[in-house]
Protein backbone atom coordinates (compact mmCIF):
# COMPACT_ATOMS: atom_id res chain seq x y z
CA UNK A 1 0.00 0.00 0.00
CA UNK A 2 2.87 2.37 0.83
CA UNK A 3 4.29 1.97 -2.68
CA UNK A 4 0.93 3.11 -4.07
CA UNK A 5 1.50 6.54 -2.51
CA UNK A 6 4.64 6.86 -4.67
CA UNK A 7 6.52 8.40 -1.73
CA UNK A 8 9.39 6.07 -2.65
CA UNK A 9 9.98 8.31 -5.69
CA UNK A 10 10.60 11.36 -3.52
CA UNK A 11 13.12 9.35 -1.47
CA UNK A 12 14.73 7.90 -4.63
CA UNK A 13 14.12 4.36 -3.36
CA UNK A 14 14.25 1.34 -5.65
CA UNK A 15 11.69 -1.44 -5.95
CA UNK A 16 12.63 -4.99 -6.88
CA UNK A 17 9.74 -7.27 -7.77
CA UNK A 18 10.65 -10.94 -8.06
CA UNK A 19 8.67 -14.12 -8.54
CA UNK A 20 7.75 -16.82 -11.03
CA UNK A 21 6.32 -16.23 -14.47
CA UNK A 22 2.74 -15.03 -14.66
CA UNK A 23 2.18 -13.78 -11.11
CA UNK A 24 1.76 -10.11 -12.06
CA UNK A 25 5.22 -8.57 -11.57
CA UNK A 26 5.08 -6.52 -14.77
CA UNK A 27 1.51 -5.51 -14.02
CA UNK A 28 2.48 -4.18 -10.58
CA UNK A 29 5.48 -2.34 -12.06
CA UNK A 30 3.32 -0.75 -14.76
CA UNK A 31 0.73 0.25 -12.16
CA UNK A 32 3.44 2.03 -10.16
CA UNK A 33 4.58 3.82 -13.31
CA UNK A 34 1.02 4.81 -14.14
CA UNK A 35 0.40 6.02 -10.58
CA UNK A 36 3.57 8.11 -10.47
CA UNK A 37 3.17 11.83 -11.10
CA UNK A 38 6.74 11.95 -12.34
CA UNK A 39 8.50 11.18 -15.60
CA UNK A 40 8.58 7.42 -16.07
CA UNK A 41 10.05 5.06 -18.65
CA UNK A 42 9.08 1.39 -18.96
CA UNK A 43 11.53 -0.77 -20.89
CA UNK A 44 12.35 -4.44 -21.18
CA UNK A 45 15.84 -5.28 -19.91
CA UNK A 46 16.84 -6.84 -23.23
CA UNK A 47 15.57 -3.82 -25.18
CA UNK A 48 17.46 -1.36 -22.94
CA UNK A 49 20.71 -3.30 -23.21
CA UNK A 50 20.31 -3.70 -26.98
CA UNK A 51 19.91 0.08 -27.34
CA UNK A 52 23.02 0.70 -25.26
CA UNK A 53 25.04 -1.86 -27.24
CA UNK A 54 23.99 -0.21 -30.52
CA UNK A 55 24.88 3.20 -29.10
CA UNK A 56 28.42 2.00 -28.44
CA UNK A 57 28.68 1.25 -32.15
CA UNK A 58 27.34 4.54 -33.46
CA UNK A 59 28.99 6.84 -30.91
CA UNK A 60 25.78 7.91 -29.20
CA UNK A 61 26.36 6.01 -25.94
CA UNK A 62 26.28 9.00 -23.57
CA UNK A 63 23.10 10.36 -25.18
CA UNK A 64 21.40 6.96 -25.12
CA UNK A 65 22.51 6.31 -21.54
CA UNK A 66 20.88 9.61 -20.55
CA UNK A 67 17.56 8.26 -21.85
CA UNK A 68 17.70 5.57 -19.14
CA UNK A 69 19.26 7.59 -16.34
CA UNK A 70 17.21 10.80 -16.51
CA UNK A 71 13.56 9.73 -15.90
CA UNK A 72 12.36 10.06 -12.31
CA UNK A 73 11.23 6.43 -12.54
CA UNK A 74 12.85 3.77 -14.71
CA UNK A 75 11.05 0.43 -14.89
CA UNK A 76 13.27 -2.38 -16.17
CA UNK A 77 11.13 -5.42 -16.92
CA UNK A 78 12.31 -9.06 -17.02
CA UNK A 79 15.90 -8.61 -15.87
CA UNK A 80 17.69 -11.94 -16.02
CA UNK A 81 15.26 -13.62 -18.37
CA UNK A 82 18.35 -14.25 -20.47
CA UNK A 83 22.00 -14.02 -19.54
CA UNK A 84 23.93 -10.82 -20.12
CA UNK A 85 26.70 -10.88 -22.73
CA UNK A 86 29.64 -8.74 -23.82
CA UNK A 87 29.31 -5.21 -22.38
CA UNK A 88 25.76 -5.68 -21.06
CA UNK A 89 26.79 -6.24 -17.41
CA UNK A 90 28.79 -2.99 -17.50
CA UNK A 91 25.92 -1.13 -19.18
CA UNK A 92 23.45 -2.35 -16.55
CA UNK A 93 25.88 -1.41 -13.78
CA UNK A 94 26.29 2.06 -15.28
CA UNK A 95 22.52 2.63 -15.33
CA UNK A 96 22.27 1.47 -11.70
CA UNK A 97 25.29 3.58 -10.63
CA UNK A 98 24.08 6.78 -12.26
CA UNK A 99 20.56 6.44 -10.86
CA UNK A 100 21.68 5.56 -7.31
CA UNK A 101 20.20 7.99 -4.77
CA UNK A 102 19.20 10.34 -7.62
CA UNK A 103 16.25 8.55 -9.22
CA UNK A 104 14.05 5.52 -8.50
CA UNK A 105 14.28 2.25 -10.38
CA UNK A 106 11.78 -0.60 -10.46
CA UNK A 107 13.13 -3.95 -11.62
CA UNK A 108 11.10 -7.08 -12.28
CA UNK A 109 12.72 -10.50 -12.51
CA UNK A 110 11.83 -14.18 -12.55
CA UNK A 111 15.04 -14.72 -10.60
CA UNK A 112 15.38 -14.46 -6.85
CA UNK A 113 17.49 -11.65 -5.37
CA UNK A 114 20.26 -14.19 -4.70
CA UNK A 115 20.32 -15.13 -8.41
CA UNK A 116 20.86 -11.56 -9.67
CA UNK A 117 24.56 -10.98 -8.81
CA UNK A 118 25.92 -13.53 -11.33
CA UNK A 119 24.28 -11.49 -14.12
CA UNK A 120 26.96 -8.84 -13.59
CA UNK A 121 29.78 -11.29 -14.27
CA UNK A 122 32.62 -9.94 -12.15
CA UNK A 123 32.02 -10.40 -8.39
CA UNK A 124 33.23 -6.87 -7.55
CA UNK A 125 30.86 -5.25 -10.07
CA UNK A 126 28.03 -7.53 -8.88
CA UNK A 127 28.65 -6.50 -5.28
CA UNK A 128 28.70 -2.79 -6.13
CA UNK A 129 25.57 -3.02 -8.28
CA UNK A 130 23.56 -5.08 -5.80
CA UNK A 131 24.60 -2.81 -2.92
CA UNK A 132 23.23 0.19 -4.83
CA UNK A 133 20.07 -1.63 -5.89
CA UNK A 134 19.23 -2.95 -2.43
CA UNK A 135 20.17 0.14 -0.40
CA UNK A 136 16.98 2.18 0.08
CA UNK A 137 14.90 -0.50 -1.63
CA UNK A 138 11.61 -2.31 -1.31
CA UNK A 139 11.73 -5.98 -2.28
CA UNK A 140 8.44 -7.59 -3.25
CA UNK A 141 8.45 -11.36 -3.58
CA UNK A 142 5.30 -12.47 -5.33
CA UNK A 143 4.43 -16.12 -5.01
CA UNK A 144 1.65 -18.17 -6.50
CA UNK A 145 0.42 -19.75 -9.66
CA UNK A 146 0.53 -18.08 -13.03
CA UNK A 147 -2.56 -16.06 -13.88
CA UNK A 148 -2.35 -17.47 -17.39
CA UNK A 149 -2.83 -21.00 -16.08
CA UNK A 150 -6.01 -21.15 -14.01
CA UNK A 151 -5.98 -23.42 -11.00
CA UNK A 152 -7.58 -26.83 -11.51
CA UNK A 153 -10.61 -25.79 -9.46
CA UNK A 154 -11.29 -22.89 -11.86
CA UNK A 155 -10.87 -24.86 -15.09
CA UNK A 156 -14.08 -25.57 -16.92
CA UNK A 157 -14.98 -29.22 -17.00
CA UNK A 158 -16.27 -30.50 -20.32
CA UNK A 159 -19.98 -31.18 -20.41
CA UNK A 160 -21.31 -34.68 -21.03
CA UNK A 161 -22.09 -33.79 -24.68
CA UNK A 162 -18.50 -32.55 -25.25
CA UNK A 163 -16.92 -35.78 -24.01
CA UNK A 164 -18.86 -37.99 -26.46
Backbone torsions as a table, in degrees:
resi	resn	phi	psi	omega
1	UNK	NA	-37.9	-178.5
2	UNK	-63.0	-37.0	179.2
3	UNK	-63.6	-30.9	179.2
4	UNK	-64.1	-21.1	176.5
5	UNK	-76.9	-16.8	-177.9
6	UNK	65.0	17.1	175.9
7	UNK	-63.0	-24.7	178.7
8	UNK	-60.3	-28.0	178.9
9	UNK	-67.9	-39.0	179.4
10	UNK	-68.0	-28.3	178.7
11	UNK	-90.5	-4.8	-177.0
12	UNK	61.5	36.0	176.5
13	UNK	-78.7	158.1	174.4
14	UNK	-103.6	161.0	175.6
15	UNK	-132.1	124.8	175.0
16	UNK	-113.1	124.0	-178.3
17	UNK	-116.9	114.3	-176.7
18	UNK	-124.6	152.8	178.6
19	UNK	160.5	174.2	-177.7
20	UNK	-69.4	169.1	178.7
21	UNK	-60.1	136.0	170.9
22	UNK	86.6	7.4	-177.2
23	UNK	-92.4	-3.5	175.3
24	UNK	106.6	15.8	-179.3
25	UNK	-58.8	-50.7	-179.3
26	UNK	-63.7	-37.2	178.9
27	UNK	-62.4	-45.6	178.4
28	UNK	-62.8	-44.0	179.9
29	UNK	-61.5	-43.8	179.0
30	UNK	-65.2	-37.6	177.9
31	UNK	-63.0	-39.9	177.1
32	UNK	-63.8	-42.3	177.9
33	UNK	-63.8	-39.6	178.9
34	UNK	-67.6	-37.5	-177.6
35	UNK	-72.3	-28.9	-175.2
36	UNK	-66.4	135.9	175.4
37	UNK	-99.2	45.6	-177.7
38	UNK	-135.8	173.5	174.0
39	UNK	-73.2	134.0	-177.4
40	UNK	-136.3	146.4	176.2
41	UNK	-133.1	126.2	176.8
42	UNK	-106.7	126.3	-178.8
43	UNK	-148.4	142.3	172.9
44	UNK	-70.7	145.2	-178.7
45	UNK	-57.0	-46.4	-178.9
46	UNK	-60.9	-43.2	179.4
47	UNK	-62.1	-45.9	179.7
48	UNK	-60.1	-46.5	-177.5
49	UNK	-69.7	-32.3	175.5
50	UNK	-65.4	-42.4	177.6
51	UNK	-62.0	-42.7	-179.4
52	UNK	-68.0	-37.8	178.1
53	UNK	-63.8	-44.0	178.7
54	UNK	-63.8	-36.4	180.0
55	UNK	-66.1	-30.7	174.5
56	UNK	-61.7	-38.0	-177.2
57	UNK	-73.4	-33.9	-176.6
58	UNK	-102.6	6.9	175.3
59	UNK	80.1	12.0	-178.2
60	UNK	-106.7	24.2	-173.2
61	UNK	-57.2	-49.8	-177.4
62	UNK	-61.8	-40.5	178.8
63	UNK	-66.2	-43.6	-178.4
64	UNK	-69.1	-38.5	178.0
65	UNK	-60.9	-38.3	178.7
66	UNK	-59.8	-33.0	177.9
67	UNK	-58.9	-34.4	-176.7
68	UNK	-96.2	-14.9	-178.6
69	UNK	-102.3	-15.0	-175.2
70	UNK	-90.1	-29.0	-179.6
71	UNK	-62.0	147.5	177.2
72	UNK	-60.0	-34.8	179.1
73	UNK	-131.2	121.8	173.4
74	UNK	-111.0	124.9	177.3
75	UNK	-109.0	114.7	178.0
76	UNK	-104.7	112.6	-175.3
77	UNK	-96.2	140.7	173.0
78	UNK	64.1	41.7	175.2
79	UNK	-66.8	130.5	177.6
80	UNK	89.1	2.4	177.2
81	UNK	-60.4	-35.3	172.0
82	UNK	-131.6	157.9	-179.4
83	UNK	-66.8	156.4	178.1
84	UNK	-92.4	140.8	-177.4
85	UNK	-125.1	164.5	175.5
86	UNK	49.0	-118.1	-176.5
87	UNK	-90.1	0.0	-175.6
88	UNK	-58.9	-41.6	177.1
89	UNK	-59.2	-40.9	179.2
90	UNK	-67.7	-38.8	178.5
91	UNK	-64.0	-44.8	178.3
92	UNK	-62.5	-43.6	177.7
93	UNK	-59.2	-42.7	-177.6
94	UNK	-63.6	-40.0	176.7
95	UNK	-62.5	-47.1	-180.0
96	UNK	-61.9	-45.4	-177.4
97	UNK	-62.6	-45.5	-176.5
98	UNK	-72.4	-23.9	179.7
99	UNK	-88.4	-18.5	-173.8
100	UNK	-54.4	122.5	179.2
101	UNK	60.1	12.8	176.5
102	UNK	-116.4	-33.6	-176.4
103	UNK	-145.4	162.3	178.0
104	UNK	-96.7	146.3	178.1
105	UNK	-130.9	134.1	172.5
106	UNK	-111.3	129.0	178.9
107	UNK	-124.1	132.6	172.2
108	UNK	-109.9	145.8	179.7
109	UNK	-155.8	145.3	171.6
110	UNK	-78.8	-11.3	-179.2
111	UNK	-90.0	153.0	174.3
112	UNK	-74.9	164.8	178.3
113	UNK	-56.1	-39.2	-178.3
114	UNK	-67.7	-20.7	-179.9
115	UNK	-89.3	-7.7	-176.9
116	UNK	-76.4	-39.7	-176.6
117	UNK	-53.7	-40.9	179.6
118	UNK	-60.0	-20.1	177.6
119	UNK	-61.0	-28.8	-176.8
120	UNK	-82.2	-4.9	177.9
121	UNK	77.6	-91.3	-176.1
122	UNK	-66.4	131.0	-178.5
123	UNK	-57.9	-37.7	-179.3
124	UNK	-66.2	-43.3	178.4
125	UNK	-67.1	-39.1	178.1
126	UNK	-60.7	-44.4	-179.9
127	UNK	-62.5	-45.6	-179.4
128	UNK	-64.7	-42.6	-179.1
129	UNK	-66.9	-47.2	-177.9
130	UNK	-66.4	-35.6	177.2
131	UNK	-60.5	-43.6	179.7
132	UNK	-69.6	-38.8	179.7
133	UNK	-67.2	-40.3	-173.4
134	UNK	-87.2	-21.5	177.0
135	UNK	-70.2	132.0	-175.9
136	UNK	57.3	50.0	-178.4
137	UNK	-127.9	161.7	173.4
138	UNK	-117.4	124.8	179.6
139	UNK	-110.0	119.4	176.7
140	UNK	-107.1	121.3	175.2
141	UNK	-106.7	113.2	-179.2
142	UNK	-100.6	126.5	179.8
143	UNK	-117.9	160.1	175.8
144	UNK	134.2	-176.5	179.2
145	UNK	-84.2	156.0	177.4
146	UNK	-64.0	137.2	176.1
147	UNK	-67.9	-22.4	-179.6
148	UNK	-80.2	-13.3	175.7
149	UNK	-118.0	99.0	-178.4
150	UNK	-62.0	149.6	178.9
151	UNK	-63.9	154.1	-178.4
152	UNK	-53.7	-33.4	-178.8
153	UNK	-70.5	-20.0	-179.4
154	UNK	-97.1	-11.7	-179.7
155	UNK	-69.7	140.1	179.4
156	UNK	-74.2	130.3	176.6
157	UNK	-86.7	138.9	179.8
158	UNK	-65.7	143.6	177.8
159	UNK	-73.4	167.4	-179.1
160	UNK	-59.4	-37.1	-179.1
161	UNK	-70.4	-28.8	179.5
162	UNK	-76.5	-23.4	-177.6
163	UNK	-88.3	-6.5	179.1
164	UNK	-81.9	NA	NA
